C-alpha cells in the first residue's frame, strides 16, 4: 500500500479532521492542511494510494491561488511556519502541506458548471433542469452550456453531496451571503476556465468552498484540481457522450470491471491503474502550470 502522509502520532493533542484525502490540524488561528495520497471512488477511500497525488494537488492549488485575483486562505506552503511538536515527521509533510487562515466555513459547496456532465447530466435527463435551472430540451451529454451556471450542493460528511437549488442555499446561509458566493464563484470560474483553455484544458465543472474570517470572505480548501474539477483535453472534446479526462476516471472505470458491489470494502488497485492515474494527474499539473512536476 502506498505510503501517505498520516501524522496523527507525530502531532499529539491537536484535533484532527480527516477527509477522504486531506487531514486538517488545528493551530489556533491557523490550520495545517495535509493532502495525502489517498484516493476515493464511489464514496469509498480505496486501500491503494496514488504516489505523490497529494503533492500534485497541493502544488496545483498553489498555482491557482497565485493566479486568481481573489482573497484566499493560503498563508504558506511551509509547515515549519507552524510550531510543530518535537518529533514531527517533517519529510512526510514536504510538498503536500498548506498553512492557512482559519475561517468559519460556509456549509455549502459552490459548484459551477460550464458543460453538461456528471450529476448535472443525470438530473437534466430526468427533469430538463439542473438544480432548478431550466435548460433547452435538445442538449446532449457533455454539451457546452450557453453560459456557466451556479448549482450549489450540500456538504455531506459521508456519501455524495446533494444538489440543491439556489433558493435552498439562501435558506441555509442567508440570501446576501448566497448571492455573494454565487457571484464570486462564477467570476473565478470564468477567469480560470479562460486561463485553462489557453493551456488546452476545458474545465467542465468545479466546486469551490468559501469561509469567513474577520468579516472577509475567503476562497478556501483546494481549488481547481482534478479532485474538485472535471478537466477535459480541449483537442479531444466531442459532445454527445463521456469525455476523456485528467482525473481518477481510470480508477472508476477499472472498478466497474471488477464486479465490486460498492457496498463492501473495495479491492486493491493494480499497479498499471495506479501508474496511469498518477500520470494523468501529473499531466494536468504540467499542462496547466507550464512547469515540470517536482516537489524537492
For each residue, the residues with C-beta under 8 A, 3 or more apart:
1: 47 48 49 268
2: 37 48 49 50 51 274
3: 37 49 92
4: 36 37 38 49 54
5: 23 34 35 36 37 54 92 93 96 97
6: 23 36 92
7: 10 11 23 25 34 88 89 92 93
8: 11 16 23
9: 12
10: 7 85 87 88 89 92
11: 7 8 14 16 25 84 85 88
12: 9 85
13: 85
14: 11 25 26 27 85
15: 25 26
16: 8 11 23 24 25 26
17: 23 24
18: 22 23 24
19: 22 23 24
20: 38 40 45
21: 35 36 38 39 40 53 54 57 227
22: 18 19 33 34 35 36 221 222
23: 5 6 7 8 16 17 18 19 33 34 36
24: 16 17 18 19 31 32 33 34
25: 7 11 14 15 16 31 32 34
26: 14 15 16 31 102
27: 14 30 31 32 82 83
28: 102
29: 101 102
30: 27 75 82 99 100 101 102
31: 24 25 26 27 99 100 101 102
32: 24 25 27 79 82 93 97 98 99 100
33: 22 23 24 97 98 100 221
34: 5 7 22 23 24 25 54 93 96 97
35: 5 21 22 53 54 55 57 58 96 97 98 222
36: 4 5 6 21 22 23 49 53 54 96
37: 2 3 4 5 49 50 51 52 53 54
38: 4 20 21 45 46 49 53 54
39: 21 45 46 48 49 50 53 248 251 277
40: 20 21 43 44 45 46
41: 44 46 248 251 252 255 266
42: 252 255 262 266
43: 40 158 159 160 262
44: 40 41 262 265 266
45: 20 38 39 40
46: 38 39 40 41 49 251 266 268 269
47: 1 265 266 267 268 269
48: 1 2 39 268 269 274
49: 1 2 3 4 36 37 38 39 46 53
50: 2 37 39 53 274 277 278 281
51: 2 37 274 278
52: 37 55 56 278 281 282 293 295
53: 21 35 36 37 38 39 49 50 56 57 277 278 281
54: 4 5 21 34 35 36 37 38 57 58 95 96
55: 35 52 58 59 95 96 293 295
56: 52 53 59 60 225 281 282 285 293
57: 21 35 53 54 60 61 96 222 225 226 227 281
58: 35 54 55 61 62 77 95 96 97 98 222
59: 55 56 62 63 95 285 289 293 295
60: 56 57 63 64 224 225 226 284 285 288 289
61: 57 58 64 65 74 98 222 223 224 225
62: 58 59 65 66 74 77 98
63: 59 60 66 67 285 288 289
64: 60 61 67 68 192 223 224
65: 61 62 68 72 74 219 223
66: 62 63
67: 63 64 192 195
68: 64 65 72 188 191 192 219 223
69: 191
70: 184 187 188 219
71: 216 217 218 219
72: 65 68 218 219 220 223
73: 100 101 103 211 213 218 219 220
74: 61 62 65 77 98 99 100
75: 30 81 99 100 101
76: 81 98 99
77: 58 62 74 97 98 99
78: 81 97 99
79: 32 82 84 90 93 94 97 99
80: 84 90
81: 75 76 78 99
82: 27 30 32 79 99
83: 27
84: 11 79 80 88 90
85: 10 11 12 13 14 88
86:
87: 10
88: 7 10 11 84 85 93
89: 7 10 92 93
90: 79 80 84 93 94
91: 94
92: 3 5 6 7 10 89
93: 5 7 32 34 79 88 89 90 96 97
94: 79 90 91 97 295 296
95: 54 55 58 59 295 296
96: 5 34 35 36 54 55 57 58 93 295
97: 5 32 33 34 35 58 77 78 79 93 94
98: 32 33 35 58 61 62 74 76 77
99: 30 31 32 74 75 76 77 78 79 81 82
100: 30 31 32 33 73 74 75 220
101: 29 30 31 73 75 213 218
102: 26 28 29 30 31 213
103: 73 211 212 213 218 220
104: 211 212 213
105: 209 210 211 220
106: 110 173 177 181 209 210 211 212
107: 154 155 172 173
108: 152 153 154 155 164 169 172 173 178 181
109: 152 153 154 155 161 207 208 209
110: 106 150 152 181 182 185 207 208 209 210
111: 150 151 152 153 163 185 205 206 207 208
112: 148 149 150 151 185 186 188 189 205 206 207 208
113: 116 117 120 130 145 148 149 151 204 205
114: 144 145 148 189 193 202 203 204 205
115: 142 143 144 145 202 204 205 230 232
116: 113 120 121 124 130 135 139 140 141 142 143 145
117: 113 120 121 141 142 204 205 230 242 243
118: 121 122 204 205 230
119: 122 123 160 163
120: 113 116 117 123 124 130 131 151 163 205
121: 116 117 118 124 125 141 142
122: 118 119 125 126
123: 119 120 126 127 129 130 131 163
124: 116 120 121 127 128 129 130 135 139
125: 121 122
126: 122 123
127: 123 124
128: 124 134 135 137
129: 123 124 132 133 134 135
130: 113 116 120 123 124 133 135 149 151 163
131: 120 123 149 151 152 163 164 165 166
132: 129 165 166 167
133: 129 130 149 151
134: 128 129
135: 116 124 128 129 130 139 145
136: 139
137: 128
138:
139: 116 124 135 136 143
140: 116 143 239 240 241
141: 116 117 121 239 240 241 242
142: 115 116 117 121 204 232 237 238 239 240 241 242 243
143: 115 116 139 140 239
144: 114 115 239
145: 113 114 115 116 135 148 149
146:
147:
148: 112 113 114 145 186 189 190 193
149: 112 113 130 131 133 145
150: 110 111 112 166 182 185 186
151: 111 112 113 120 130 131 133 163
152: 108 109 110 111 131 163 164 165 166 168 169 178 182
153: 108 109 111 161 162 163 164 207
154: 107 108 109 161 162 164 172
155: 107 108 109 161
156: 159 160 161 162
157:
158: 43
159: 43 156
160: 43 119 156
161: 109 153 154 155 156
162: 153 154 156
163: 111 119 120 123 130 131 151 152 153
164: 108 131 152 153 154 168 169 172
165: 131 132 152 168 169
166: 131 132 150 152 169 170 178 182
167: 132 170 171
168: 152 164 165 171 172
169: 108 152 164 165 166 172 173 178 181
170: 166 167 173 174 175 178
171: 167 168
172: 107 108 154 164 168 169 178
173: 106 107 108 169 170 177 178 181
174: 170 177 178
175: 170 178 179
176: 179 180
177: 106 173 174 180 181
178: 108 152 166 169 170 172 173 174 175 181 182
179: 175 176 182 183
180: 176 177 183 184 217
181: 106 108 110 169 173 177 178 184 185 210 217
182: 110 150 152 166 178 179 185 186
183: 179 180 186 187
184: 70 180 181 187 188 210 217 219
185: 110 111 112 150 181 182 188 189 208
186: 112 148 150 182 183 189 190
187: 70 183 184 190 191
188: 68 70 112 184 185 191 192 208 219
189: 112 114 148 185 186 192 193 203 206
190: 148 186 187 193 194
191: 68 69 187 188 194 195
192: 64 67 68 188 189 195 196 203 206 224
193: 114 148 189 190 196 197 202 203
194: 190 191 197 198
195: 67 191 192 198 199
196: 192 193 199 201 202 203 224 231 288
197: 193 194 200 201 202 234
198: 194 195
199: 195 196 287 288 290
200: 197 233 234 235 287
201: 196 197 231 232 233 234 246 284 287 288
202: 114 115 193 196 197 231 232 233 234 237
203: 114 189 192 193 196 206 224 229 230 231
204: 113 114 115 117 118 142 229 230 231 232 243
205: 111 112 113 114 115 117 118 120 229 230
206: 111 112 189 192 203 224 228 229 230
207: 109 110 111 112 153 228 229
208: 109 110 111 112 185 188 219 223 228
209: 105 106 109 110 219 220 221
210: 105 106 110 181 184 217 218 219 220
211: 73 103 104 105 106 217 218 220
212: 103 104 106 215 216 217 218
213: 73 101 102 103 104 216 218
214:
215: 212
216: 71 212 213
217: 71 180 181 184 210 211 212
218: 71 72 73 101 103 210 211 212 213
219: 65 68 70 71 72 73 184 188 208 209 210 223
220: 72 73 100 103 105 209 210 211
221: 22 33 209 228
222: 22 35 57 58 61 225 227 228
223: 61 64 65 68 72 208 219 228
224: 60 61 64 192 196 203 206 228 229
225: 56 57 60 61 222 228 229
226: 57 60 229 231 245 246 247 248 280 281 284
227: 21 57 222 247 248
228: 206 207 208 221 222 223 224 225
229: 203 204 205 206 207 224 225 226 247
230: 115 117 118 203 204 205 206 245 247
231: 196 201 202 203 204 226 245 246 247 284
232: 115 142 201 202 204 236 237 243 244 245 246
233: 200 201 202 236 237 244 246
234: 197 200 201 202 237
235: 200
236: 232 233 243 244
237: 142 202 232 233 234 243
238: 142 241 243
239: 140 141 142 143 144
240: 140 141 142
241: 140 141 142 238
242: 117 141 142
243: 117 142 204 232 236 237 238
244: 232 233 236 249
245: 226 230 231 232 249 280
246: 201 226 231 232 233 280 281 283 284 287
247: 226 227 229 230 231 280 281 284
248: 39 41 226 227 251 252 277
249: 244 245 252 253
250: 253 254 273 276 277 280
251: 39 41 46 248 254 255 269 273 277
252: 41 42 248 249 255 256
253: 249 250 256 257
254: 250 251 257 258 269 270 273
255: 41 42 251 252 258 260 266 267
256: 252 253
257: 253 254
258: 254 255 267
259:
260: 255 264 266 267
261: 264
262: 42 43 44 266
263:
264: 260 261
265: 44 47
266: 41 42 44 46 47 255 260 262
267: 47 255 258 260
268: 1 46 47 48
269: 46 47 48 251 254 273 274 277
270: 254 273 274
271: 274 275
272: 275 276
273: 250 251 254 269 270 276 277
274: 2 48 50 51 269 270 271 277 278
275: 271 272 278 279
276: 250 272 273 279 280
277: 39 50 53 248 250 251 269 273 274 280 281
278: 50 51 52 53 274 275 281 282
279: 275 276 282 283
280: 226 245 246 247 250 276 277 283 284
281: 50 52 53 56 57 226 246 247 277 278 284 285
282: 52 56 278 279 285 286 293
283: 246 279 280 286 287
284: 60 201 226 231 246 247 280 281 287 288
285: 56 59 60 63 281 282 288 289 293
286: 282 283 289 290 291 292 293
287: 199 200 201 246 283 284 290
288: 60 63 196 199 201 284 285
289: 59 60 63 285 286
290: 199 286 287
291: 286
292: 286
293: 52 55 56 59 282 285 286
294:
295: 52 55 59 94 95 96
296: 94 95
